[in-house]
Amino acid sequence: MTSHPPKFKLSVCGSERLQRLKETFQKKYGEPALFYACAPGRVNLIGEHIDYCGYAVLPMAIEQTILAAVSLNNTQTIHLANTNERYQDFQVSSDSIVIDRDNPQWYYYFLCGVKGIQERLGLSPLAGMRCLVDGNIPASSGLSSSSALVCCAGLVTMEANHKALSKVELAEVCAKCERYIGTEGGGMDQSISFLAEEGTAKLIEFNPLRATDVKLPEGAVFVISNCCVEMNKAASSHFNIRVVECRIAAKLLAKAGGLEWRRVQRLGAVQEELGLGLEEMLERVEELLHPESYSREEVCTALGITPQELSQDILSANTHQVSHFKLYQRARHVYGEAARVRRFKSVCDASPVDVLPQLGQLMNQSHQSCRDLYECSCTQLDQLVNICLEAGALGSRLTGAGWGGCAVSMVPAEKINSFLQTVREKYYLPDPRLAALEKQSLFVTKPGGGAAIFTDDM
């Protein structure tokens, strides 16, 4: 794998989507685009809500991407437009970028990437840019459209200012800078967007960031199905509440283990410092945490801190109102899911005769844990997963943050046509609203490539 994002020339006229973007850019700005950038969405096959706890995940890039056409100027102004008319234009001076985390508009995600690169490289002034963005990743679907937009913006800013960063550096910068919009993610989405390679899934590990190929079994087809319930994680506290619950659980387990709990932020760090296996950590959760919710007062008493310290040092901006925390359930999910990721990779590597049933079982266990312990599913998503299993999937689970969005299903290749037809008939067609969205909501996917820069080879 090359260390830097690829740059190549291609004939824009060979792609209907690119040709349309090229023509729209010329019409809007009265000049041709100088270069193009793309960043893919992703589907996480297993390993949900554990990257921000320090654990490895197993995603693959999908063929749907965020595309940007870009020209440069000397005005130090950034002009942003979107081919989707529901997203309004925006412009800002490059020396006064402010991101409103209380108003997560599409252009603020783009500006996260711009600001992240600007700060990482100490760029002053930034090049003026005109950008036209086109995305075909369904929004708020759990396929990482927002992170792909941040990654695309980071790549655009790097190229526009004639700088070079490695894929790993870009992934780390973009993971960090997405927090400007208020999302406390762990870095999976940005990492796979840059480190993906066509034809293989990746085991993404953190601290240090690295990616290992995972060869998916022959005879399996992965299908994405969108339940069409949207959840914007930056506009909701659900996601950040889970991050905070994991942080508090880590601190309680660290204190019980005699560690310096104040500096511990992640459940993975507790395991590492105690030198225990995942099964042993699950035993500790059973022994040290109780299934009943913890009140703020109980957390403060257990850690020996004041309510003010809890708010200032542990809670995040949009979780100050939370009064109770489910620590036992969240920690059980994280340690159990981390073990499932490792098992998934080892089964793929060994490729036993029953590889598909084994992987399917792990995916099903993952969904059950997301639904029951992490409580990040929803009624429609559970219904869709059940329909997928009834239709012939060996494994089906929510993918992405949850609370809506997509399921990913592993289907034997010989059953794919009947599977698609059954899911269509049982989930989408009975509801006119869903029927209208079916073509963009139910599709086969395969591992795609990572983010890239290209120019038009006219």
N, C-alpha and C positions, 0 to 999 in steps of 0.2 A: 504494500500500500504506500503510495507516495505521501510525503509529509505535508505537502501544501495542496490547497484546492486546485483542481485542474483548470487550465485555461485552454480553450480550443476555438477553432473557427468552424462554423457550420453554415450551411445554406438556409437562411431563414425561410425562404420560399418553399423549402421541403417540409415545413410544419405549418399546418393551417393555423394553429394557435399562435405561433410566433409571428407569422405573417400578419395576422390580425392585430397583434400587439404593436408590431412595427408601424403599420399603417395608422393606427389610432394615435400612437405617439407623435408621428409626423403631423397629423391633423390637429392635435391638441396644442403642440408647442411650436409648430412651424419650423422644425428642424429635425434631422434624423437622430436616432439614438446612437450613442458612441459605443456602448457595450450593453450586454445583458447579464443578469445573474439569476440563478435559480437555487432554491433550497427545498428539499422534499419534506413532506409530512412523514409520519411513522405510525406503525402499529406495534404495540408492545405485546409480544406473544405470551409472556409471563413475567411477573415481578412488579406488581402494582403497588404504588405508594411506599416503596422501600428505597428508592434512590436517595431521597433526602434524609434517610436514616443511615446512609453509608453503605448500602448493600448493592450488589450487582443486579443488573436487569438484562432482559433478553428481547430487544426489539429488532425490527427491520424497517428500512425505509420503504415507502410505498411510491408508486409511480405518480401520484398526485403531488403537485409542487406549488410553491409561490415563485412567480416569475417577476422580474423587474427590468424594464428598459430605462436606460439612464443616459443623460447628456450632462456635460459640465459647463460652468460659466464662472465669471469672476465676480459675481455679485455677493458671494458669501450668504446667499439665501437658498434654503432647501424648499423646493416645490414638490408636493406629494399629491398624486391623483391615483384613482383606482378605476379599473375598467368596469367594476360593478357600481351601478348608479346609486345604489343605496348607501354607498360610502362616500362621504363628502371630501372635497379637495381641502388641502391645508398647506400653509406655508409658514416658515419661521426663519429668523436670522440664525445662522449657525453658531453665533456667539451668545445666544440667549435661549437655549433649549430648556424648556421646563416641561416635565411630564406630570400630568394630573392623574394621580392614582385613584382618585374618586370618580373619574370619568373615563373608563377604559375604552376609548375610541381606537379604531384601527391604526390611525397615524401615530398614536402614542406608542404602540408596540414597535412600529418602524423606528421611531425616534429613540427607543431604548437601545436598539442596535447601533444607531449613529452615535449616541452619547457614550455607549460602552467602549467603542473603538476610539472615539475622540479622547476619552480619559486614559485608556490603556496606552495609547501611543503619544499622548501629550500634544495633540494636534491643535494648533492655533495659528492662523485661522483655518477653518475647514473649507474645503472646496465647495463652491456653490453647485447645486445639483438640481436637475429636473428629473423626476422619477415617475414612471407610470407602472403601477403594480397590477398584476393579474394572478388570481389564485383559483385553483380548482379543488382545493382541500375543503370539504364541508366545514363551515365554521361551527365552533362549540360542539364538536362531535367526538372529541377524545382522540383525534388523529393529529393533534399538534399543529394546527393551522397558525396559532398565535406565535408559537416558538419558531416555526419555519419562517414567519414574517420577520421576527427579530434576527434570525440567522441570515436571511437574505439581506436585510438592511446592514448588518455588520459587514458582510462580504462586499456589498456595494460601497460602503464608506471606505473600507480598506483599499479597494481598487481605485476609487475616485481620487484618493489622496496619494496614490503611487507608493503604497506600503505593502509589506509582506508579513503575514503571520502564518504559522503552521495550522493545520486542521485542529490539533489539540488546543492550541492557544485560542483560536477562534471559538471553539466550543466552550472553553472555560470562561472567556470574556462574555459570550452571549448568555450563558447560564447565569452568570452574576448580574448582568445588566437587566435581565428581565425582572429582577426584583424591584427595579425602579417603578414598575406598574403595580407592585404590591404582591406578586406571586412568589411564595417562598419554596420554589421547586428545588429538585436535587441535581439536575443536569442531564438526565437521560435524553430528553427531547433534542436539546442542542447537540449533544454528543453524537447521536445517530444521524442527525441531519448532516453533519460534517464528515463523520467517519464511516458512513455506510458504503458498501460496495455491492455492485450488482451481483445477484445470484447467491448471496449468503446473508443469513441473519448474523447478529453480533451479540456476544456477551460483553456488556459494557461494565467495566469496573472503575472505581473511583479512588482517589488519593493513593497513587497518582492515576489520572485518567488513562485508560487503555481499552482497546477493543480486540476481541478474539473472534475469529470466524466460527460460526456454528452451522454446520451443514444440515439442512432440514431433510427429513426422510423422503425418499422417492415414494410415489403413490399417495402422497398427501397434498391436498389443495387447501389453501387458507382463504377464507371468505370473510369479508367485512360486511356487516349489516348495521345500519343506523336506526336506532329506535325513534329518532327525530324529536327527542326531548333535548333542548339546548341548555347547557350550563356554562356560563362564562366564569372561569375560576377566579379571575381578577375582580369580578363584580360580586362575588359571593364570599362569605367567610368560611363556608364548609371546608374548603381545601386547607386554609391556614389554621383552622381549629384542629384538624388532624395533625398537622405539623407540630403544633403546640402540645397536643396530648402526648405525642411521641417524645417530645423534648422533656416534658414533666416525668413521664414514665422512666426515661433514661436517667434522670437525676435521682429519682427514688431508688432505682435499682443500683445505681452507682453508690449512693450513700449507704445502702444496706450492705454493699460489698466492700465497704471501707475505702472507696476511691475518693479523690478530690472532686466531689460532685458538681461544684460550681462551674468548673471548666468543661464538664461533659455536656455535649449538646445532642448527641445522637445515640440511638440504641446500638448501632454497630460499634461505637467506641467503647461501650460498656463491655460487650463481648470480647473485644480485642484486649482491653486492659485486664480483664479477669482471666483471659486465656482459656475460655471455655468453648465448647461446641454449641451448635444451635439447639440441639436437643436439651443440653444442660441449661441453656438460657430459658427454654420453654418451661423446664422444671422450676427454675427460679421465679418465673412469672407466676406460676401456680402457687408457689410458696409465699411470695412476698407481696403480691398485689391482690386486691379483692375485686370480684366482679361488679360490685355496686359502684355507682358513680362517686367520684371524689368531689367534695365541695372545695371551694377556694380556701375556706378556713382549714380543712383537713390537709390540703396541700401545704399551706403555710406552716402548720404545726409540724408536719412530717419533716419538712426541710429546715425548720427553725428560722423562717424568714417572715417579714412583715407583708401585708397586702400591697404596700407600695413597691416593695422589692419584686414581688410576683409580677406586678404590672410592668415595671420598668425593665426588669432583667430577663423575663421569661416569656411573657405574652407578646404578641405582635399587634400592630396598629389596629387591625379590625377584629381582634379577639378579646378586647378589654371587657366586653359585655358578657362573656361566657361565665356562667356560675358553676357548672359541673363538668367534670372531665372523665371520660371512660378510658382509663389507663390500662387496665387488665386486657380488655378486648383489643386495643390498638397494638399493644406489645405482642400479644399472641399472634395476631395477624402478621406483623412484621417478621418475627423470627420464623414462623411457619412458612411464609412466602419466600423468604431468603433461602430456606432449605429446598423449596420446590424449584427455584431457579437452578440451583446447583444440580438437582436431580434431573431436570429437563435437559440440561447440557450433557450430562453424563450419559443419558439414554440416547441422545442424538449421536454422540461420539461412538458409543458401543454398537448402535443399530441392531438390537436383538430382533428375533423373529416377530415378537409382539411389540415392536417399537411404537406403532400407532396407538394401540390401546393404552400403553403406558403413558404416552404423552397426553392423550385425551383425558385420562384420569387426573393427571396433574393439573390440566387446565380447568377441569370441573371442580377440583378441590380449591383452586385459586378463586373461582367465582363464588363458591360458597363462603369462603373466608372474607372476600370483599363485601358480600351481601350481609353476612351475619355478624362478623367481628368488626370490620372497618366501617360498615354501614354507608358505603359509597355507591350503592346501586339505586335503582328506583323501580317502581312497579312495571313500567313499560319495558325496561331493560331486562328484568327477570322474565317477563313474559316472552320476549324475543329469544332469550337464551334457551328457554324451555322448548320453544317451537323449533329452534335450530337442532336441538338434541333429538327431538321427535322426528325431524326431517332426515336424520342420518348422520349428523355430526358426531364424531367420537369425543370431541371436546369443544366446549363453547364457554366463553367468559367475557365479562366486560373488559374493555381496554381503554386506557387513558384515565383521567381523573375520576370519571364516573358521574353519578347523579344525572345520568342521561348519556347521550352520545352512542357509541358503537359497541358491538360485540364482535369478537373474532372467533371464528369456528374452524376447526380442522376436519376436513371432509375427505373420505376416501375418493380417489380420482374417479372411480367407476360410478360413483353416486352423485357426482356434482350436478348433473342436469336435473335429476329428480329433486335434489336438495334445493336448488334455486327455485324451482317451480313451487315446491311445497311452502317455502318461506314466503314467497310472493303471495300465494293464495291465502295463507293463514294469518299473515301479519299485515301486509300492505294493502291488498285489494279490498278487504272489508271496510276500510275507512277511506273516503274520498280524498281527504287531505294527504294521507300516507300514500295512497295510490298515485297521486300526482308527483310524489317525491321518490318513488320507487327506483327509477332508473339510475339516479345519482346516489341512492342509499344502499344498494345491494350489489356487490361486485366482488369478483375474484381478484386477489392481489398476489404479487410475488416480490421478492427482495429487489429493491431498486438501488440506484447509485446515489452518491452524496452531492453536496452543494458544489456548484461550479460557476465559472465565469466564461462567457463566450462572446465572440464578435461575429458579425455577419460577413460571411465569405461570398460576396456578391459576384 
